[in-house]
Amino acid sequence: VNSLRDMEKHLTEASHLIAPSAQLDVIAFGCTSGSMAIGPETVAERIREARPEVACADPVSASLKGLRALSCQRIAVLNPYSDEVNTVVEDYITKQGFDVVDKASFDQRGDPYIGQVPPEDIYRAGLALGQSSNAEALFISCTALRVSSILGRLEADLGKPVVSSNQALAWDCLRQAGCDAAIE
């Protein structure tokens, strides 16, 4: 958890480096558990220290916006984190007014391992978790998980919404940039 919180001290400098002469609409911070550990408000503050004119997005805020837009309160959470990080995740989500009715984790110890979880393993774990719980939706937390290839199939097979960190982050960035077009 400390390494997640340590990212805060690099956010302003990193934001200075992103296309410094370009006018940007949105800067996205791409770490779901880091967003929860640091706090989305603090993430936005650090980014705006470098780029005060831009909107800021983070995956947890985007995912929770998505779940609210879908009117889902009771959620199951699938993630790759260790127990220590899982506690941060569940506490954060619960404090935002959601009921975590079930959860599962791949218990990976860092980004190099998280990115190696095969999409089919994520699909099978998501299907088992989503089918066994009374959740209204499944939230797949972590921008390092490779889920884009299985999201549609998983949602269809579960018959309930599935929101992933990257999917929600892209949706939120588009919305904050002024794109209101329907997105499949």
C-alpha positions as CSV (number, residue, x, y, z in Angstrom):
1,V,0.0,0.0,0.0
2,N,2.9,2.4,0.7
3,S,4.2,2.0,-2.8
4,L,0.8,3.0,-4.1
5,R,0.7,6.1,-1.9
6,D,4.3,6.9,-3.0
7,M,3.1,7.6,-6.5
8,E,1.6,10.9,-5.3
9,K,5.0,12.6,-5.1
10,H,5.5,12.0,-8.8
11,L,2.2,13.0,-10.2
12,T,2.9,16.7,-10.6
13,E,6.2,16.1,-12.4
14,A,4.7,13.5,-14.6
15,S,1.9,15.8,-15.5
16,H,4.4,18.5,-16.6
17,L,5.9,15.9,-19.0
18,I,2.7,15.0,-20.9
19,A,2.8,17.0,-24.1
20,P,3.9,20.1,-22.3
21,S,3.1,22.5,-25.2
22,A,-0.2,21.0,-26.1
23,Q,-3.6,22.1,-24.8
24,L,-5.1,19.0,-23.2
25,D,-8.7,18.4,-22.2
26,V,-8.2,15.7,-19.7
27,I,-5.3,13.9,-18.0
28,A,-6.0,10.4,-16.7
29,F,-4.2,8.8,-13.9
30,G,-4.1,5.1,-14.7
31,C,-3.9,3.2,-11.4
32,T,-7.2,2.1,-9.7
33,S,-5.7,1.0,-6.4
34,G,-3.4,4.0,-6.4
35,S,-6.4,6.3,-6.9
36,M,-8.0,4.7,-3.8
37,A,-4.8,4.8,-1.7
38,I,-3.9,8.4,-2.6
39,G,-7.5,9.6,-2.9
40,P,-9.0,10.9,-6.2
41,E,-9.1,14.5,-4.9
42,T,-5.4,14.4,-4.1
43,V,-4.6,12.9,-7.5
44,A,-6.5,15.7,-9.2
45,E,-4.8,18.4,-7.0
46,R,-1.3,17.1,-7.9
47,I,-2.1,17.0,-11.6
48,R,-3.6,20.5,-11.5
49,E,-0.4,21.8,-9.8
50,A,1.2,21.2,-13.2
51,R,-1.8,21.6,-15.5
52,P,-4.5,23.7,-13.8
53,E,-6.5,24.0,-17.0
54,V,-7.2,20.3,-17.5
55,A,-9.9,18.0,-16.2
56,C,-8.7,15.0,-14.3
57,A,-9.9,11.4,-14.4
58,D,-9.0,8.4,-12.4
59,P,-10.2,4.8,-12.8
60,V,-11.9,4.4,-9.5
61,S,-13.9,7.6,-9.8
62,A,-14.8,6.7,-13.4
63,S,-15.8,3.2,-12.4
64,L,-18.0,4.3,-9.6
65,K,-19.6,7.0,-11.9
66,G,-20.3,4.2,-14.4
67,L,-21.9,2.0,-11.7
68,R,-24.0,4.9,-10.6
69,A,-25.1,5.6,-14.2
70,L,-26.2,2.0,-14.4
71,S,-28.1,2.3,-11.1
72,C,-26.0,-0.5,-9.5
73,Q,-25.5,-0.3,-5.7
74,R,-24.7,-4.0,-4.8
75,I,-21.5,-5.0,-6.6
76,A,-19.1,-7.9,-6.7
77,V,-15.4,-6.9,-7.1
78,L,-12.8,-8.9,-9.0
79,N,-9.2,-7.7,-8.8
80,P,-5.6,-8.9,-8.9
81,Y,-4.5,-7.4,-5.5
82,S,-3.0,-8.7,-2.3
83,D,-5.1,-8.9,0.8
84,E,-3.5,-5.6,2.1
85,V,-4.6,-3.8,-1.0
86,N,-8.0,-5.5,-1.1
87,T,-8.7,-4.0,2.3
88,V,-8.0,-0.5,0.9
89,V,-10.2,-1.3,-2.1
90,E,-13.2,-2.6,-0.2
91,D,-13.0,0.2,2.4
92,Y,-12.9,2.9,-0.3
93,I,-15.8,1.5,-2.3
94,T,-17.9,1.0,0.8
95,K,-17.3,4.6,1.9
96,Q,-18.5,5.8,-1.5
97,G,-21.9,4.2,-0.7
98,F,-21.7,0.9,-2.5
99,D,-22.3,-2.5,-1.0
100,V,-19.6,-5.0,-1.8
101,V,-21.6,-8.2,-1.7
102,D,-18.9,-10.5,-2.9
103,K,-15.2,-10.3,-4.0
104,A,-12.4,-12.4,-5.4
105,S,-8.8,-11.7,-6.1
106,F,-5.9,-13.2,-8.1
107,D,-3.6,-12.2,-5.2
108,Q,-0.8,-11.0,-7.4
109,R,2.2,-9.2,-5.8
110,G,2.8,-6.5,-8.4
111,D,2.3,-5.0,-11.8
112,P,4.6,-7.4,-13.7
113,Y,2.5,-10.3,-12.5
114,I,-0.9,-8.6,-12.8
115,G,-0.4,-8.0,-16.5
116,Q,0.3,-11.7,-17.0
117,V,-3.1,-12.9,-15.8
118,P,-4.7,-14.4,-18.9
119,P,-8.0,-12.8,-20.1
120,E,-9.6,-16.2,-20.1
121,D,-8.8,-16.6,-16.4
122,I,-10.3,-13.2,-15.7
123,Y,-13.4,-14.3,-17.7
124,R,-13.8,-17.5,-15.7
125,A,-13.3,-15.8,-12.4
126,G,-15.7,-13.0,-13.3
127,L,-18.3,-15.5,-14.4
128,A,-18.0,-17.6,-11.3
129,L,-18.1,-14.5,-9.0
130,G,-20.9,-12.8,-10.9
131,Q,-23.1,-15.9,-11.0
132,S,-22.6,-16.8,-7.4
133,S,-23.5,-13.5,-5.9
134,N,-26.6,-11.3,-5.7
135,A,-24.7,-8.4,-7.0
136,E,-26.3,-6.1,-9.5
137,A,-23.0,-5.6,-11.3
138,L,-19.4,-6.9,-11.5
139,F,-16.6,-4.4,-11.1
140,I,-13.2,-5.6,-12.4
141,S,-10.7,-3.3,-10.7
142,C,-7.2,-2.6,-12.0
143,T,-5.9,-0.9,-15.2
144,A,-3.2,-3.6,-15.6
145,L,-5.7,-6.4,-16.1
146,R,-6.3,-7.2,-19.8
147,V,-10.0,-7.4,-20.0
148,S,-11.2,-5.7,-23.2
149,S,-11.4,-8.9,-25.2
150,I,-13.7,-10.6,-22.7
151,L,-15.9,-7.8,-21.4
152,G,-18.8,-8.1,-23.9
153,R,-18.9,-11.9,-23.6
154,L,-18.7,-11.8,-19.8
155,E,-21.5,-9.2,-19.5
156,A,-23.7,-11.2,-21.9
157,D,-23.1,-14.5,-20.1
158,L,-23.8,-12.9,-16.7
159,G,-26.8,-10.9,-17.8
160,K,-25.7,-8.0,-15.7
161,P,-23.4,-5.0,-16.2
162,V,-19.6,-5.5,-16.0
163,V,-17.5,-2.4,-15.4
164,S,-13.7,-2.4,-15.7
165,S,-11.3,0.2,-14.7
166,N,-9.9,0.9,-18.2
167,Q,-13.3,0.9,-19.9
168,A,-14.7,3.3,-17.3
169,L,-11.6,5.5,-17.5
170,A,-11.9,5.9,-21.3
171,W,-15.7,6.6,-21.0
172,D,-15.1,9.3,-18.3
173,C,-12.3,10.9,-20.2
174,L,-14.5,11.2,-23.3
175,R,-17.3,12.7,-21.2
176,Q,-15.0,15.2,-19.5
177,A,-13.6,16.1,-22.9
178,G,-17.1,16.9,-24.2
179,C,-17.9,13.8,-26.1
180,D,-21.5,12.9,-25.4
181,A,-22.0,10.3,-28.2
182,A,-23.3,6.9,-27.3
183,I,-20.5,4.4,-26.7
184,E,-21.0,0.7,-27.0
